[in-house]
Protein backbone atom coordinates (compact mmCIF):
# COMPACT_ATOMS: atom_id res chain seq x y z
CA UNK A 1 0.00 0.00 0.00
CA UNK A 2 1.29 3.44 -0.89
CA UNK A 3 -1.03 5.77 1.02
CA UNK A 4 -0.27 9.12 2.58
CA UNK A 5 -3.48 8.99 4.61
CA UNK A 6 -5.95 6.30 5.65
CA UNK A 7 -9.14 7.34 7.49
CA UNK A 8 -10.63 4.88 9.96
CA UNK A 9 -13.77 6.54 11.28
CA UNK A 10 -15.68 3.69 12.88
CA UNK A 11 -16.05 3.80 16.66
CA UNK A 12 -12.72 3.56 18.51
CA UNK A 13 -10.47 2.62 15.60
CA UNK A 14 -7.65 4.23 17.55
CA UNK A 15 -7.63 1.32 19.95
CA UNK A 16 -6.80 0.99 23.57
CA UNK A 17 -9.69 -1.36 24.33
CA UNK A 18 -9.56 -4.60 26.29
CA UNK A 19 -9.03 -6.69 23.17
CA UNK A 20 -5.84 -4.79 22.31
CA UNK A 21 -4.32 -5.21 25.77
CA UNK A 22 -4.23 -1.45 26.33
CA UNK A 23 -1.97 -0.79 23.35
CA UNK A 24 -2.10 2.66 21.80
CA UNK A 25 -3.48 1.46 18.45
CA UNK A 26 -6.00 -1.20 17.56
CA UNK A 27 -4.81 -4.16 15.52
CA UNK A 28 -6.74 -2.80 12.55
CA UNK A 29 -4.95 0.56 12.69
CA UNK A 30 -1.56 -1.03 13.31
CA UNK A 31 -2.00 -3.30 10.29
CA UNK A 32 -2.47 -0.30 7.99
CA UNK A 33 0.97 0.92 9.10
CA UNK A 34 2.43 -2.51 8.41
CA UNK A 35 0.86 -2.36 4.94
CA UNK A 36 2.58 0.95 4.16
CA UNK A 37 0.25 3.76 5.21
CA UNK A 38 2.17 6.81 6.40
CA UNK A 39 -0.64 8.49 8.37
CA UNK A 40 -3.86 7.28 9.95
CA UNK A 41 -6.78 9.42 11.01
CA UNK A 42 -8.45 7.34 13.73
CA UNK A 43 -11.32 7.83 16.14
CA UNK A 44 -11.26 7.13 19.86
CA UNK A 45 -14.99 7.10 20.56
CA UNK A 46 -18.34 7.24 18.80
CA UNK A 47 -18.55 10.64 17.13
CA UNK A 48 -21.88 11.89 15.76
CA UNK A 49 -22.15 11.12 12.03
CA UNK A 50 -22.94 14.69 10.95
CA UNK A 51 -19.94 16.05 12.81
CA UNK A 52 -17.69 13.35 11.36
CA UNK A 53 -18.88 14.23 7.86
CA UNK A 54 -18.30 17.94 8.48
CA UNK A 55 -14.84 17.36 9.93
CA UNK A 56 -13.68 15.10 7.12
CA UNK A 57 -15.08 17.29 4.34
CA UNK A 58 -13.40 20.37 5.82
CA UNK A 59 -10.11 18.50 6.29
CA UNK A 60 -10.01 17.20 2.73
CA UNK A 61 -11.04 20.57 1.30
CA UNK A 62 -8.09 22.16 3.09
CA UNK A 63 -5.75 19.43 1.86
CA UNK A 64 -6.96 19.80 -1.73
CA UNK A 65 -6.02 23.49 -1.72
CA UNK A 66 -2.44 22.57 -0.80
CA UNK A 67 -0.04 24.33 1.50
CA UNK A 68 -1.09 22.47 4.66
CA UNK A 69 0.04 19.26 6.25
CA UNK A 70 -2.57 16.68 7.22
CA UNK A 71 -2.05 17.65 10.87
CA UNK A 72 -2.63 21.34 10.11
CA UNK A 73 -5.71 20.63 7.98
CA UNK A 74 -7.22 18.50 10.75
CA UNK A 75 -6.42 21.09 13.42
CA UNK A 76 -7.89 23.97 11.45
CA UNK A 77 -10.99 21.92 10.63
CA UNK A 78 -11.50 21.13 14.31
CA UNK A 79 -11.14 24.83 15.17
CA UNK A 80 -13.65 25.73 12.44
CA UNK A 81 -16.15 23.27 13.90
CA UNK A 82 -15.67 24.65 17.41
CA UNK A 83 -16.47 28.15 16.09
CA UNK A 84 -19.77 27.02 14.57
CA UNK A 85 -21.22 26.64 18.06
CA UNK A 86 -23.58 23.77 17.25
CA UNK A 87 -20.77 21.17 17.37
CA UNK A 88 -18.46 22.93 19.80
CA UNK A 89 -18.54 20.22 22.49
CA UNK A 90 -15.32 18.14 22.41
CA UNK A 91 -17.32 14.91 22.05
CA UNK A 92 -18.14 16.08 18.53
CA UNK A 93 -14.64 16.83 17.23
CA UNK A 94 -11.91 15.75 19.67
CA UNK A 95 -12.28 12.02 19.11
CA UNK A 96 -10.11 12.09 16.00
CA UNK A 97 -6.35 11.76 16.16
CA UNK A 98 -3.74 11.78 13.45
CA UNK A 99 -1.13 9.07 13.94
CA UNK A 100 2.00 8.99 11.82
CA UNK A 101 4.39 11.62 10.60
CA UNK A 102 1.62 14.21 10.08
CA UNK A 103 2.89 15.40 6.69
N, C-alpha and C positions, 0 to 999 in steps of 0.2 A: 504494500500500500504506500502510495506517495501522496499523503494528505497533509496540508498545512493545518487544517482544523477539522475536527470531528465533533459534532454536537450530539450529546446524549441527554435528552431532556425528559426522560421518564423519571418517576419518583426515585430519589436517592441513588442516582447513577454514580455519584461521587464515592459512595461506599461508607465504610465504617460500621456497618451493621454486624450483628452477631455471626452471620454466615461468613464474613470476611475476617473474623478473628480480631476486629478492631483496627485493621490496616487502613491506611489513609485512602486507598482507592479500591473500588470493587473489582472483582475479577474481570468483569466486562470491560471496565475502563482500562485496566492494566493491559488487557490483551490488545487493545487498539494501539497502545504504545509499542508493544512487542511486534505488531504488524507494520509499524512504520509511521504512525501518526505523530506529528510534532507537537500538536496542541490539542487538548480536549476541553470542551466547555461542558461541564457536568453540573448536575443539580444535587442538592443535599437534602431536600425535602419536597413535598408536594407543593408546587407553585400553581396558582390559578392559571388556567389555560389562556385566558385573554391577556394576562400580564406576560406570560411566556411568549405569546405571539408578538406582542408589542416590543418586548425586549429584543427578541431575535431579529425582527424586521429592522428595528432601529440600528442594531449592531451591524447587520449585513449592509444596510444602506451606507453607513459610515465607512465600512471597509471598501465598498465599491467605488467610493469617491477617491480613495487612496490617501496617502499621507499619514495614516494612523496605523499603529500596531493593533493586533487583536485585543490586547489588554486595554489599550486606550479606547478603542471603539466600544468595548463592553462597559468600561467605567463611565464614559460619557453617556451611553445609553441608559445606564442605571441612574445617573444624575438627572437626565431628562425625565425619566419616569417619576422620580421623587418630586420633581417640580410640578408635575401635572396635578398633584393633590389626591386624585382618586385612587392611585396605586402607591401612595407614599409610604405605606407601612412596610417595614423590612421583609415581612413574610412574602410580599409580592415580588421583590426584586433581588433580595440578598442571598437567595438560595443557590445562585449560580456562581461557579468558580471556574476560572481558567487555570488549567494545569498544563505545564510544559514550559517552553521558552518564552511564550508571550508575544512572539514577533509577528 
